[in-house]
Amino acid sequence: MLRRLVCSGVLAAAVVVPAGAAAVISAGTPTTTVPTTLADPLGSLSLGLQSGQFLLPIEITGASGLQDWNFDLTFDGAVVAPLDVGGLFQSVYQAEFSDVDPTLSDITSGGLSLPGVLQGIAGFSSGLSGDGVLAFVLFEFLPNQIGNDPGFGIGNPPVQPVPEPGTVLLLAAALLALGRTQSFRAWPLQATAR
């Protein structure tokens, strides 16, 4: 009977206590302003981007203890192209997460450049939470395409929801209670076996 009550309580709590919302990665608004943190990696571009060149911020909203992240960046390959100026990760650069948390992201992959997609851009952060910028991607407009829509999109973002701490604690308590009922049930059998 006690086991049924505990199991019912766990199921009810799972329905009542919501899980954390998933973080969302998106392409931000292109900019021609080079952040001071990129002055060295971009070399001569730190003096100003050339005509038709811009940085695309990759933003995240709703991060909760963010560690690893990766995604595919899609774009219209007839309008823009990633620009590699000799950076460690081709056209992908670190970013300060936010004004409140200026931690720089660590890039682990600039992605595989395929027609219309940078596949597998990846990095990690030190448990960041909130809204911020994960990376910048350097692009240039193709000839006669300035002003046309680059069609940026994010594909395959594996950012997973994080369970609320209350849900984890409730599940742990239920498992502990279930384990105790099993040990109490076995105790009389062991006592009579002597």
C-alpha beads as a LAMMPS data file, in Angstrom:
LAMMPS data file: protein, C-alpha beads

194 atoms
193 bonds

1 atom types
1 bond types

-500.0 500.0 xlo xhi
-500.0 500.0 ylo yhi
-500.0 500.0 zlo zhi

Masses

1 110.0

Atoms # bond

1 1 1 0.000 0.000 0.000
2 1 1 2.796 2.408 0.959
3 1 1 4.605 1.622 -2.289
4 1 1 1.476 2.562 -4.288
5 1 1 1.192 5.854 -2.408
6 1 1 4.853 6.695 -3.061
7 1 1 4.584 5.807 -6.761
8 1 1 1.376 7.834 -7.091
9 1 1 3.070 10.788 -5.385
10 1 1 6.031 10.619 -7.766
11 1 1 3.741 10.518 -10.820
12 1 1 1.630 13.404 -9.522
13 1 1 4.748 15.479 -8.793
14 1 1 6.070 14.795 -12.273
15 1 1 2.855 16.222 -13.695
16 1 1 2.673 19.230 -11.333
17 1 1 6.360 20.297 -11.254
18 1 1 7.364 21.613 -14.700
19 1 1 10.778 20.938 -16.225
20 1 1 13.005 23.866 -17.153
21 1 1 12.396 25.483 -20.513
22 1 1 14.849 24.718 -23.302
23 1 1 17.328 27.408 -24.246
24 1 1 16.982 28.841 -27.750
25 1 1 19.927 29.627 -30.051
26 1 1 19.277 32.203 -32.784
27 1 1 21.056 34.395 -35.325
28 1 1 21.250 37.978 -34.066
29 1 1 21.334 41.251 -35.967
30 1 1 24.395 41.608 -38.242
31 1 1 26.826 44.345 -37.178
32 1 1 29.797 46.138 -38.711
33 1 1 31.114 47.130 -35.273
34 1 1 34.018 44.949 -34.157
35 1 1 33.945 44.255 -30.390
36 1 1 37.216 45.084 -28.599
37 1 1 37.593 41.402 -27.639
38 1 1 38.035 40.581 -31.355
39 1 1 40.684 43.216 -32.123
40 1 1 43.560 40.714 -32.118
41 1 1 41.940 37.752 -33.919
42 1 1 40.640 39.956 -36.721
43 1 1 43.910 41.854 -37.183
44 1 1 43.459 44.596 -39.764
45 1 1 39.684 44.198 -39.589
46 1 1 39.799 45.621 -36.058
47 1 1 40.232 49.028 -37.710
48 1 1 36.862 48.566 -39.394
49 1 1 35.211 45.988 -41.588
50 1 1 35.538 46.404 -45.341
51 1 1 32.473 47.209 -47.414
52 1 1 30.143 44.210 -47.520
53 1 1 31.698 42.483 -44.488
54 1 1 29.873 42.021 -41.193
55 1 1 29.775 40.002 -37.995
56 1 1 26.746 37.879 -37.188
57 1 1 26.206 37.438 -33.425
58 1 1 24.898 34.026 -32.393
59 1 1 22.630 34.555 -29.406
60 1 1 21.087 32.297 -26.790
61 1 1 18.059 32.999 -24.614
62 1 1 17.096 31.073 -21.501
63 1 1 20.467 29.424 -20.841
64 1 1 20.687 27.636 -17.489
65 1 1 24.112 26.396 -16.439
66 1 1 25.202 26.227 -20.089
67 1 1 28.289 24.083 -20.671
68 1 1 28.553 22.594 -24.191
69 1 1 26.713 23.849 -27.251
70 1 1 26.669 23.259 -31.003
71 1 1 24.479 24.095 -33.956
72 1 1 24.390 24.454 -37.731
73 1 1 24.208 27.962 -39.191
74 1 1 22.282 28.110 -42.457
75 1 1 22.378 31.008 -44.923
76 1 1 21.600 31.878 -48.533
77 1 1 24.841 30.938 -50.318
78 1 1 23.875 33.075 -53.314
79 1 1 23.872 36.199 -51.108
80 1 1 26.625 35.767 -48.471
81 1 1 29.632 33.594 -47.698
82 1 1 31.606 32.972 -44.490
83 1 1 34.851 34.950 -44.538
84 1 1 38.031 33.308 -43.271
85 1 1 40.769 35.858 -42.485
86 1 1 43.087 33.332 -40.877
87 1 1 41.383 32.874 -37.516
88 1 1 41.904 29.729 -35.462
89 1 1 38.342 28.576 -36.203
90 1 1 37.961 30.006 -39.728
91 1 1 35.154 32.563 -39.573
92 1 1 33.891 31.852 -36.010
93 1 1 35.067 33.961 -33.059
94 1 1 34.648 34.129 -29.291
95 1 1 32.118 36.475 -27.742
96 1 1 31.513 38.038 -24.356
97 1 1 28.323 36.443 -23.053
98 1 1 26.736 39.673 -21.795
99 1 1 27.448 43.000 -20.108
100 1 1 26.571 41.395 -16.778
101 1 1 28.757 38.313 -17.428
102 1 1 31.688 39.177 -19.738
103 1 1 32.968 35.576 -19.783
104 1 1 34.361 34.712 -23.220
105 1 1 32.998 31.616 -24.918
106 1 1 35.451 28.932 -25.990
107 1 1 35.076 27.833 -29.594
108 1 1 35.923 24.183 -30.322
109 1 1 34.776 23.997 -33.963
110 1 1 34.228 26.560 -36.698
111 1 1 32.005 24.084 -38.484
112 1 1 32.307 22.375 -41.826
113 1 1 31.679 24.848 -44.630
114 1 1 29.164 23.414 -47.077
115 1 1 26.977 25.247 -49.623
116 1 1 24.551 27.336 -47.570
117 1 1 25.574 25.971 -44.169
118 1 1 28.328 26.005 -41.566
119 1 1 27.700 22.572 -40.092
120 1 1 28.717 21.756 -36.511
121 1 1 29.799 25.082 -35.001
122 1 1 30.596 24.174 -31.389
123 1 1 31.965 25.525 -28.158
124 1 1 31.657 25.459 -24.412
125 1 1 31.015 27.897 -21.625
126 1 1 31.485 27.790 -17.881
127 1 1 27.923 27.238 -16.702
128 1 1 26.402 30.450 -18.048
129 1 1 22.794 31.384 -17.355
130 1 1 20.438 33.926 -18.871
131 1 1 20.518 35.585 -22.282
132 1 1 23.736 36.373 -24.135
133 1 1 26.023 35.900 -27.130
134 1 1 27.807 32.605 -27.821
135 1 1 29.942 33.560 -30.822
136 1 1 30.403 35.849 -33.801
137 1 1 30.603 34.608 -37.381
138 1 1 32.342 36.761 -39.995
139 1 1 30.518 37.012 -43.342
140 1 1 30.747 39.003 -46.539
141 1 1 28.128 39.805 -49.138
142 1 1 28.808 38.344 -52.564
143 1 1 29.182 40.832 -55.477
144 1 1 26.013 42.831 -56.170
145 1 1 24.201 41.248 -53.177
146 1 1 24.548 43.954 -50.491
147 1 1 21.114 44.656 -49.078
148 1 1 19.632 41.268 -49.995
149 1 1 18.397 38.950 -47.229
150 1 1 21.119 36.477 -46.140
151 1 1 18.408 34.122 -44.817
152 1 1 20.223 33.182 -41.610
153 1 1 18.824 30.291 -39.598
154 1 1 19.895 27.930 -36.857
155 1 1 19.573 24.206 -37.375
156 1 1 20.094 21.202 -35.131
157 1 1 20.576 23.008 -31.785
158 1 1 20.945 20.268 -29.159
159 1 1 20.535 22.534 -26.134
160 1 1 18.463 20.428 -23.744
161 1 1 16.144 21.547 -20.970
162 1 1 17.554 21.285 -17.476
163 1 1 15.255 19.765 -14.845
164 1 1 14.150 22.128 -12.110
165 1 1 15.992 21.445 -8.810
166 1 1 12.652 20.741 -7.095
167 1 1 11.885 17.944 -9.548
168 1 1 15.258 16.289 -8.956
169 1 1 14.910 16.539 -5.152
170 1 1 11.378 15.155 -5.229
171 1 1 12.442 12.200 -7.358
172 1 1 15.402 11.483 -5.050
173 1 1 13.143 11.567 -1.972
174 1 1 10.640 9.210 -3.607
175 1 1 13.382 6.734 -4.530
176 1 1 14.770 6.884 -0.991
177 1 1 11.293 6.232 0.465
178 1 1 10.736 3.352 -1.937
179 1 1 14.095 1.843 -0.966
180 1 1 13.230 2.104 2.744
181 1 1 9.897 0.337 2.253
182 1 1 11.723 -2.535 0.563
183 1 1 14.230 -2.844 3.426
184 1 1 11.420 -2.807 6.060
185 1 1 9.500 -5.445 4.119
186 1 1 12.585 -7.710 3.969
187 1 1 13.442 -7.269 7.652
188 1 1 10.803 -9.613 9.182
189 1 1 11.760 -12.367 6.730
190 1 1 15.399 -12.179 7.782
191 1 1 14.432 -12.224 11.470
192 1 1 12.354 -15.417 11.108
193 1 1 15.075 -17.168 9.124
194 1 1 17.435 -17.255 12.142

Bonds

1 1 1 2
2 1 2 3
3 1 3 4
4 1 4 5
5 1 5 6
6 1 6 7
7 1 7 8
8 1 8 9
9 1 9 10
10 1 10 11
11 1 11 12
12 1 12 13
13 1 13 14
14 1 14 15
15 1 15 16
16 1 16 17
17 1 17 18
18 1 18 19
19 1 19 20
20 1 20 21
21 1 21 22
22 1 22 23
23 1 23 24
24 1 24 25
25 1 25 26
26 1 26 27
27 1 27 28
28 1 28 29
29 1 29 30
30 1 30 31
31 1 31 32
32 1 32 33
33 1 33 34
34 1 34 35
35 1 35 36
36 1 36 37
37 1 37 38
38 1 38 39
39 1 39 40
40 1 40 41
41 1 41 42
42 1 42 43
43 1 43 44
44 1 44 45
45 1 45 46
46 1 46 47
47 1 47 48
48 1 48 49
49 1 49 50
50 1 50 51
51 1 51 52
52 1 52 53
53 1 53 54
54 1 54 55
55 1 55 56
56 1 56 57
57 1 57 58
58 1 58 59
59 1 59 60
60 1 60 61
61 1 61 62
62 1 62 63
63 1 63 64
64 1 64 65
65 1 65 66
66 1 66 67
67 1 67 68
68 1 68 69
69 1 69 70
70 1 70 71
71 1 71 72
72 1 72 73
73 1 73 74
74 1 74 75
75 1 75 76
76 1 76 77
77 1 77 78
78 1 78 79
79 1 79 80
80 1 80 81
81 1 81 82
82 1 82 83
83 1 83 84
84 1 84 85
85 1 85 86
86 1 86 87
87 1 87 88
88 1 88 89
89 1 89 90
90 1 90 91
91 1 91 92
92 1 92 93
93 1 93 94
94 1 94 95
95 1 95 96
96 1 96 97
97 1 97 98
98 1 98 99
99 1 99 100
100 1 100 101
101 1 101 102
102 1 102 103
103 1 103 104
104 1 104 105
105 1 105 106
106 1 106 107
107 1 107 108
108 1 108 109
109 1 109 110
110 1 110 111
111 1 111 112
112 1 112 113
113 1 113 114
114 1 114 115
115 1 115 116
116 1 116 117
117 1 117 118
118 1 118 119
119 1 119 120
120 1 120 121
121 1 121 122
122 1 122 123
123 1 123 124
124 1 124 125
125 1 125 126
126 1 126 127
127 1 127 128
128 1 128 129
129 1 129 130
130 1 130 131
131 1 131 132
132 1 132 133
133 1 133 134
134 1 134 135
135 1 135 136
136 1 136 137
137 1 137 138
138 1 138 139
139 1 139 140
140 1 140 141
141 1 141 142
142 1 142 143
143 1 143 144
144 1 144 145
145 1 145 146
146 1 146 147
147 1 147 148
148 1 148 149
149 1 149 150
150 1 150 151
151 1 151 152
152 1 152 153
153 1 153 154
154 1 154 155
155 1 155 156
156 1 156 157
157 1 157 158
158 1 158 159
159 1 159 160
160 1 160 161
161 1 161 162
162 1 162 163
163 1 163 164
164 1 164 165
165 1 165 166
166 1 166 167
167 1 167 168
168 1 168 169
169 1 169 170
170 1 170 171
171 1 171 172
172 1 172 173
173 1 173 174
174 1 174 175
175 1 175 176
176 1 176 177
177 1 177 178
178 1 178 179
179 1 179 180
180 1 180 181
181 1 181 182
182 1 182 183
183 1 183 184
184 1 184 185
185 1 185 186
186 1 186 187
187 1 187 188
188 1 188 189
189 1 189 190
190 1 190 191
191 1 191 192
192 1 192 193
193 1 193 194
